[in-house]
Amino acid sequence: QWDMSIISEIEAKINLAIEKLGGLDILVNNAAHLAHKKTDEETFDRTINTNLKSVYFLCQHVIRYYVKEGGGKILNISSINSFQGDTNPYHISKAGLNALTKGLAKEYAAKNIIVNAIAPGYCASSINYMDVSKNAYCDKAKNKRITTPEEIAELALFLCSDAANGIVGQIIVCDGGTLL
């Protein structure tokens, strides 16, 4: 566990993880910091650093390792907000994450490094202050319910499995039809 926005710690933390785990096959970038439209510079920087900059540098280190090891998978957790033009730093950072996902996939697919992303919608998570056990209704979703973390996890497991080796550079939306 570490603060992803502290870029200087990334290389040491990844090396420690590789050492303790005996290798690395899958990287899931799930850290997020939520900011609102009108925010101060410090919050803006923390949002961009956590949601985009840290992923950029983390992927650089992991990709170097994957190239030596013959491949691996990277799964980035984006957001449906990434598809909506906005001045909110969160939206901006997740749109950048989508571009990074596609760019890394294009550059490294030939080296057996598979990069994809999931873009959840309204999900019962702490970042959205939603608790599906209290109320699963969501009027913004076409299916009228909140997406559960388990649904996102199942999609993540699939994308990280060998069954999804042909899916490269995609941002898979899981939003109950919200963007329709």
N, C-alpha and C positions, 0 to 999 in steps of 0.2 A: 504494500500500500504506500502510495506517495502522491504528492501534489503534482499533477501532470503539467501544471503551468510553469514549474521550475525546470526549465530546459536543461540547465547544467547537470541535473541529476539523472537524466534519461539513460545515457550510455551505461553508467554504473548500475542502475536498477535493472536494465535489460540483461546485462552480463550476469548479475546476481540471479535473476530468474532462470536464465539458461543453465547456470551452474547448479542451482537447487533442483530444477526440474529434469536435468539431464538432457536438455535440448528444448527446441521450440518448434512447434508445427503450425500453431494458430495464434494469431494476434487479433483480439477484439478490442477496438477503440471505442469505449463506452463512456468515457468521462465527459461531463457536460457542466457548463455554468450558464445559468439563465440570467439574462439582463432584460431590462425594459427599454422601450424606444428612447426615452429621454433619460440619459444616464451621465455620470461623470466619466472623466478620462480613465480613472483607475479601474472602474467597473468594465468599461469598454475593453481595455487592455486585458483584463483578467478573462473576459469572455472569449476574445479572439485567441489569447494564449492557451486557454484550456481546450477550446473546441476545435481549433485549427492548427495553430503553430505547434503545439505539443505533438499532435498526430503527425504532422509533416516530419518533424525531427525523429520521432519514435519510429516511424516507417523507414526512414533512412537507415537507422541502425539495424532494424530487423531485416530489411531487405539485403543488406550486406551479409548478414548471417545466412539468410535463405539462399542467396546465390552460392555460397560455399557449400551449403548442405543439399543443394539440388531442388529446392522449392519450398513452398509453404503457402499458407492462406492468411489474408488480412481481411477482416470484416469491420467496416466503420459503421457506427450508429449515427445516422443523420436525423432528419425530421421532415415532416411534410411542410413545415415552415420554410424549408430550403427552396421550395418551388414557387414561393410567393414573393414577389418583389416587395421589399420593406426596408425601413431604416433601422430596424431593431438589430443590435449587434448579434443577438442569438441567430436570427434569420440569416444575416450576412455570413456568419461563421459556418453555418451548416450548408449554405450554398457553396462556399469555398471548399468545404469537405467533399461535396459531390464532385466538384471539378478535380480535386486531388484524387479521389477514388478512380475516376475515369482515366486520368493521366497516368497514375501508377499502373493500372490494369493494362493500358495500352503499351506502356514501356516495358513491363516485366512479364507479361503472359508467356512470351517465348522462353523465359527462364523458369517456367513452371511455378510462377508466383501468381496466385489467383487473388484478385482484389475485387470486393463487392461492398455494397452498403445496404442497410435497411433504413427506411424512412418511416418511423412510426407516426401515427396520428395521435389522437387523444388517448393516452394510455394511463392506466391506473398505476401511477408511479409518484414518487415523492417530488419530482421536478414539476409535475402538473398538479400537485396537491389533490389527487384523486384517489379514492379508496373504493374499489369495486364492491367490497363487502357491505358498504353503506348505501351505495346507489350506483347501479350499472348503466343507468340511462344517460345517453349523450345525444342531444338534439342535433348536433353538427354532423354526426356520422349518419350515412345513409342507412346503415343497419340499426341505428338508434341505440347503440350500446358502446361502452368504453372498451377499447382493446386491452387485453390483460397482458401483464409481463410474460406470462407463460406462452402466449401466442407468439410474442416476439422471440422468446427463447427457442421455441420449436423451429421457427424460421431460421434463426441463427444456426442451430444444430444442423439443419439441412444444408445451408449454404457452406458450412465448414466441413461437410462430409464429402466423400468421394462421389456420391450421387450427383453433386452439383458442380463437378469439374468442368462442365461445358458452359457454365454461367460465369461470364467474365465481364467486369466493368459495369455491372448493373446496380442501380439504386432501386431496390424492391420496396414499394410502398405497401404498408400494412396499416390501413387507416379506417377500415369499415366503410369505405366508399366516400370519405369526406371530400376528397379532391375531385370527385366526379361532377 
